[in-house]
Amino acid sequence: MNILYLLIGLSIMLALLFLLAFFWAAKSGQNDDTYTPSIRMLFDEELENPAPQKSDEDQI
């Protein structure tokens, strides 16, 4: 039974550690990207299912 108290305490401390790391990353600008959205429109997106091209044999 005592091990459950230890595991619960460790899991709460680990969760708080991850929460603090998330807030630190958000505050320090880890997710800020001002360059990529401005050039995204310049690149062509490839078609997922391109139409099959007709060969010379299909036209005969």
Stockholm file with secondary structure:
# STOCKHOLM 1.0

chainA/1-60         MNILYLLIGLSIMLALLFLLAFFWAAKSGQNDDTYTPSIRMLFDEELENPAPQKSDEDQI
#=GR chainA/1-60 SS CHHHHHHHHHHHHHHHHHHHHHHHHHHTTTTCCSSHHHHGGGSCCCCSSCCCCCCHHHHC
#=GC SS_cons        CHHHHHHHHHHHHHHHHHHHHHHHHHHTTTTCCSSHHHHGGGSCCCCSSCCCCCCHHHHC
//
